Amino acid sequence: MRRFLAIFKKELRQIRRDPLSLGVLIFIPALLLVMYGYALSFDVKHIRVAVLDESRTPESRRLLDGLFGNPYFEPAGGLTRRAEAEGLLAHGRARAVLIIPNDYAVRLARGETARIQVLVDGADGNTAATAAGYFEAMADRLTHQTRVEWLQRTGRAMVLPLVTPEPRVWFNPELESAKFLVPGLIGMLMMLSAVIATSLSIVREKERETIEQLMVSPLHPEELVLGKTLPYVLIGLATMVLILVLGWLLFGIVVRGSWLILAAGTLLFLFAGLGLGVMISAVTRTQLMAFQMAIITSLLPSIILSGLIFPIRNMPAPIQWLSWLVVPRHFVEILRGVILKDAPLAMLWPSLAALLMLGLLFNLLAAHKTKKGI
């Protein structure tokens, strides 16, 4: 028992001397539970819908009041002509466009079927299918109300469907989940490999006790960080090409947009992701600790907070703000915009700018930490 207590006390002192390990053991699980407990949600809410109301009648206004009177839809502005719908969907300012024809009220007054057109962004097949289902439910509810009013007014029952939505899915009309998931998987897998690879680079020198030789050499910290990351940039570019080829051969994923924007986004993504890995390597002392931190900061946020599976718009506002620090979030937006939508630079520049800022932040912190000889 005495020997056991001695070992027990020794281990407690060792843990107390290593606050980073204590934080990983206690605070990280609690933080992840709170963050992901709020972030994980399979509900599809706050679908931004733009409206082109060609009818402009009390009947069409009642339809819109019923549409936006629930948490599933929110207005994304009005349109003046149908040609504007493509730009709204391509730029991501709306996930759906509702078009109410000019004969909508007339058909309802005659007891005829009134068809409304719904254009849905199908880049996210799950959200598109759910949104189409919501429109169907809204139409059924409005049809029931109209039938009751028709019966009260005429004394005759109406059996035909009065309000019928006609959904049309853009960008991914087959609603193939692979076309939505593969670009997100590219971001997650490249982030995981980049961060893990570079997070072990400097800490490997510490374990081999060669970091002192590097620090007393004429080598500047910026040169050390650059020399540690540049080989992985080349490997990352080769990996990106390989993944795109496999995506085309296996899943039929074709790059519809600009290859120049895709290349710029990839370079900025590698700049930020590798910078995070080098920063982790600079603040840790063992490869095991570096590996653990790389998993926590790359794998879990890439799955939960990048928009890979769960829509970021459905998350609480603090989680949405936190997701701006997640590198794959911006890369996934670029990949899906370029590959699926042929998105222009005007739509993607915020994501490119975010990757640049995160890359500068992580690399400067890594150089500063390395300069202190840690």
C-alpha positions in Angstrom: 0.0 0.0 0.0 2.9 2.4 0.8 4.5 1.8 -2.6 1.1 2.3 -4.3 0.6 5.6 -2.5 4.0 6.8 -3.4 3.4 6.1 -7.1 -0.1 7.7 -6.8 1.4 10.9 -5.3 4.2 11.0 -7.9 1.7 10.7 -10.8 -0.5 13.5 -9.3 2.6 15.8 -9.1 3.5 14.9 -12.7 0.0 15.8 -13.9 0.1 19.1 -11.9 3.4 20.0 -13.6 1.9 19.4 -17.0 -1.2 21.7 -17.2 -1.7 21.0 -20.9 -2.3 17.3 -20.2 -4.6 18.2 -17.3 -6.6 20.5 -19.6 -6.9 17.8 -22.3 -8.2 15.3 -19.7 -10.7 17.6 -17.9 -11.7 20.7 -19.8 -11.6 19.5 -23.4 -14.3 16.8 -23.0 -16.5 19.3 -21.2 -15.9 21.9 -23.9 -16.7 19.4 -26.7 -19.8 18.2 -24.9 -21.2 21.8 -24.6 -20.2 22.9 -28.1 -21.3 19.8 -30.0 -24.4 19.4 -27.9 -25.6 22.7 -29.3 -24.1 22.3 -32.8 -25.4 18.9 -33.7 -28.8 19.0 -35.1 -30.6 17.1 -37.9 -33.3 19.7 -38.0 -33.4 21.8 -41.2 -34.5 25.3 -40.2 -34.1 28.9 -41.3 -34.2 28.0 -45.0 -33.8 31.3 -46.8 -36.5 31.7 -49.4 -36.7 34.5 -52.0 -40.1 35.2 -53.5 -41.4 36.4 -56.9 -45.0 37.3 -56.3 -46.5 37.9 -59.8 -50.1 37.7 -58.3 -49.8 40.4 -55.7 -53.3 39.6 -54.2 -54.6 38.9 -50.7 -54.5 35.2 -51.5 -50.8 35.3 -52.4 -50.1 37.3 -49.3 -51.8 34.8 -47.1 -49.7 32.1 -48.7 -46.5 34.0 -47.8 -47.8 34.7 -44.3 -48.3 31.0 -43.8 -44.9 30.2 -45.3 -42.8 32.6 -43.1 -44.9 32.1 -40.0 -42.8 29.2 -38.8 -39.1 28.7 -38.0 -38.4 26.6 -41.1 -38.4 29.4 -43.6 -37.1 33.0 -43.5 -37.4 35.7 -46.2 -34.4 36.3 -48.4 -35.9 39.3 -50.3 -38.2 39.7 -53.3 -37.5 39.3 -57.0 -38.8 41.5 -59.8 -38.2 38.9 -62.6 -37.5 35.2 -63.0 -34.0 35.7 -64.4 -32.8 36.8 -60.9 -33.5 33.4 -59.4 -30.3 31.8 -60.7 -28.0 34.5 -59.3 -29.6 34.2 -55.8 -29.2 30.5 -55.7 -25.7 30.4 -57.2 -24.4 33.1 -54.8 -26.0 31.3 -51.8 -28.2 34.3 -50.8 -31.2 32.0 -51.0 -31.7 28.2 -50.7 -35.0 28.3 -52.5 -37.0 30.6 -54.7 -40.8 30.6 -54.6 -42.6 31.8 -57.7 -46.4 32.6 -57.4 -47.9 33.0 -60.9 -50.2 35.9 -61.8 -53.2 33.7 -62.2 -52.9 32.2 -58.7 -55.9 34.0 -57.1 -58.0 33.6 -60.2 -57.6 29.8 -60.2 -58.4 29.6 -56.5 -61.6 31.6 -57.0 -62.7 29.2 -59.7 -61.9 26.1 -57.6 -59.1 25.1 -60.0 -55.6 23.8 -59.1 -53.2 26.7 -58.6 -49.6 25.7 -59.2 -46.7 27.5 -57.6 -43.1 26.9 -58.7 -40.3 26.2 -56.2 -36.7 26.4 -57.3 -34.4 24.6 -54.7 -30.6 24.6 -54.4 -29.8 20.9 -54.6 -26.1 21.2 -53.7 -27.1 19.8 -50.3 -29.4 16.9 -51.3 -30.7 16.3 -47.8 -31.6 19.9 -47.2 -33.2 20.2 -50.7 -35.4 17.2 -50.1 -36.4 18.4 -46.7 -37.2 21.9 -48.1 -39.3 20.3 -50.8 -41.2 18.3 -48.2 -41.8 21.5 -46.2 -43.3 23.2 -49.2 -45.5 20.1 -49.8 -46.8 20.3 -46.2 -47.4 24.1 -46.5 -49.4 23.5 -49.7 -51.5 20.7 -48.0 -52.3 23.0 -45.1 -53.3 25.9 -47.4 -55.3 23.5 -49.6 -57.3 22.3 -46.5 -58.1 25.9 -45.5 -59.1 26.8 -49.1 -61.4 23.7 -49.3 -63.1 24.7 -46.0 -63.7 28.2 -47.3 -64.9 26.9 -50.7 -67.4 24.6 -48.9 -68.7 27.5 -46.8 -69.1 29.7 -49.8 -70.6 27.3 -52.3 -71.9 24.5 -50.2 -70.0 22.0 -52.4 -67.0 19.9 -51.6 -63.8 20.4 -53.6 -61.8 17.2 -54.1 -59.1 18.5 -56.4 -55.8 19.7 -54.9 -56.0 23.5 -55.0 -52.4 24.5 -54.2 -49.7 22.3 -55.8 -46.0 23.1 -55.5 -43.8 22.1 -58.5 -40.3 21.8 -57.1 -37.3 22.0 -59.5 -33.9 21.2 -58.1 -30.8 23.0 -59.4 -27.1 22.2 -59.3 -27.8 18.6 -58.2 -31.1 17.6 -59.7 -30.6 13.9 -58.9 -30.1 14.8 -55.2 -27.1 12.5 -55.1 -25.5 12.7 -51.7 -22.1 11.9 -53.0 -22.0 15.2 -54.9 -22.6 17.0 -51.7 -20.4 14.9 -49.4 -17.4 14.4 -51.5 -16.3 18.1 -51.6 -16.7 18.2 -47.9 -14.8 15.0 -47.4 -11.9 16.5 -49.4 -11.7 19.3 -47.0 -11.9 17.1 -43.9 -9.3 14.5 -45.1 -6.8 17.1 -46.3 -7.2 19.0 -43.1 -6.6 15.9 -41.0 -3.5 14.8 -42.9 -2.0 18.3 -43.1 -2.4 19.1 -39.4 -1.2 15.7 -38.2 1.8 15.7 -40.5 3.1 19.1 -39.6 2.2 18.9 -35.9 4.8 16.2 -35.5 7.5 18.1 -37.4 9.0 20.5 -34.8 8.1 18.3 -31.8 10.1 15.5 -33.4 13.1 17.7 -33.2 12.4 18.3 -29.5 12.2 14.6 -28.7 15.4 13.9 -30.6 17.0 16.8 -28.8 18.1 18.4 -32.0 15.9 21.6 -31.6 18.8 23.3 -29.7 21.1 22.8 -32.6 18.5 24.5 -34.9 17.9 27.4 -32.5 21.6 28.2 -32.1 22.2 28.1 -35.8 21.8 31.2 -38.1 18.4 29.9 -39.1 15.6 32.4 -38.4 12.3 31.1 -36.9 10.4 32.2 -40.0 12.8 30.1 -42.2 12.3 27.1 -39.9 8.5 27.3 -40.1 8.7 27.8 -43.9 11.1 24.9 -44.3 8.9 22.6 -42.2 5.7 23.5 -44.2 6.8 23.8 -47.8 7.3 20.1 -48.4 3.8 19.4 -47.1 2.4 22.1 -49.4 3.7 20.2 -52.4 2.4 16.9 -51.0 -1.0 18.5 -50.3 -1.2 19.8 -53.9 -0.5 16.3 -55.2 -3.0 14.9 -52.9 -5.6 17.4 -54.1 -5.1 16.4 -57.7 -5.3 12.7 -56.8 -8.6 13.2 -54.9 -10.2 15.2 -57.7 -9.3 12.5 -60.2 -10.7 9.8 -58.0 -13.8 11.9 -57.4 -14.3 12.1 -61.1 -13.6 8.4 -61.8 -15.6 7.0 -58.9 -18.4 9.5 -58.3 -18.7 11.5 -61.4 -17.7 14.8 -59.6 -16.8 17.4 -62.3 -15.4 20.8 -61.5 -17.8 23.2 -63.1 -16.2 26.4 -61.9 -12.9 28.2 -62.2 -9.8 26.1 -61.8 -7.9 29.2 -60.8 -10.2 29.9 -57.9 -9.9 26.3 -56.8 -6.1 26.4 -57.0 -6.0 29.7 -55.0 -8.4 28.2 -52.4 -6.3 25.1 -52.1 -3.1 27.0 -51.5 -4.7 29.3 -48.9 -6.2 26.2 -47.2 -2.8 24.5 -47.0 -1.3 27.8 -45.8 -3.8 27.9 -42.9 -4.0 24.1 -42.2 -0.2 23.6 -42.2 0.2 26.7 -40.1 -2.1 25.3 -37.4 -0.1 22.1 -37.5 3.2 23.9 -37.0 1.7 26.0 -34.2 0.6 22.8 -32.4 4.1 21.3 -32.9 5.7 24.5 -31.4 3.6 24.4 -28.2 3.8 20.7 -27.4 6.7 18.7 -26.2 5.9 15.1 -27.2 4.6 13.6 -30.5 1.8 11.9 -28.6 0.5 15.2 -27.2 0.9 16.8 -30.6 -1.1 14.0 -32.2 -3.9 14.3 -29.6 -4.1 18.1 -30.1 -4.1 17.6 -33.9 -7.1 15.2 -33.7 -9.0 17.5 -31.4 -8.4 20.7 -33.5 -8.8 19.1 -36.9 -10.9 16.0 -37.0 -13.8 16.9 -34.8 -14.3 20.5 -36.0 -14.0 19.3 -39.6 -16.9 16.9 -39.0 -19.1 19.0 -36.9 -18.4 22.7 -37.6 -17.4 22.8 -41.2 -20.8 22.2 -42.8 -19.7 18.8 -43.9 -22.9 17.1 -42.5 -24.7 19.6 -40.3 -25.8 23.0 -41.8 -24.1 25.8 -40.0 -27.1 28.1 -40.3 -29.1 25.7 -38.0 -26.6 26.2 -35.2 -26.8 28.8 -32.4 -25.2 32.1 -33.2 -22.2 31.6 -30.8 -21.4 28.3 -32.5 -21.7 29.9 -35.9 -19.2 32.6 -34.9 -16.8 29.9 -33.5 -17.0 28.1 -36.8 -15.2 31.0 -38.5 -12.0 29.7 -36.8 -12.5 26.3 -38.4 -10.3 26.2 -41.5 -12.2 23.4 -43.3 -15.5 25.4 -43.1 -14.1 28.0 -45.6 -12.4 25.4 -47.8 -15.6 23.3 -48.0 -17.6 26.4 -49.0 -15.0 27.1 -51.8 -15.1 23.4 -52.9 -18.8 23.2 -53.1 -19.1 26.6 -54.7 -16.6 25.9 -57.5 -17.4 22.2 -58.1 -21.2 22.2 -57.9 -22.3 25.8 -58.7 -19.6 27.4 -60.8 -19.6 30.1 -58.2 -17.8 33.4 -59.1 -15.1 35.1 -57.1 -17.7 37.6 -55.8 -19.4 34.8 -53.9 -16.2 33.1 -52.6 -13.9 35.9 -51.7 -15.0 36.0 -48.0 -13.9 32.4 -47.6 -10.6 33.1 -49.4 -10.0 36.1 -47.2 -10.8 34.0 -44.0 -8.3 31.4 -45.0 -5.7 34.0 -45.6 -6.3 35.6 -42.2 -6.3 32.3 -40.4 -3.1 31.3 -42.2 -1.3 34.5 -41.2 -2.5 34.1 -37.6 -1.4 30.5 -37.2 2.0 30.9 -38.9 2.8 34.1 -37.0 2.0 32.4 -33.7 4.1 29.4 -34.7 7.1 31.6 -35.6 6.7 33.5 -32.3 6.6 30.4 -30.3 9.5 28.9 -32.2 11.5 32.0 -31.6 11.3 31.5 -27.9 13.1 28.2 -28.4 10.3 26.0 -27.1 
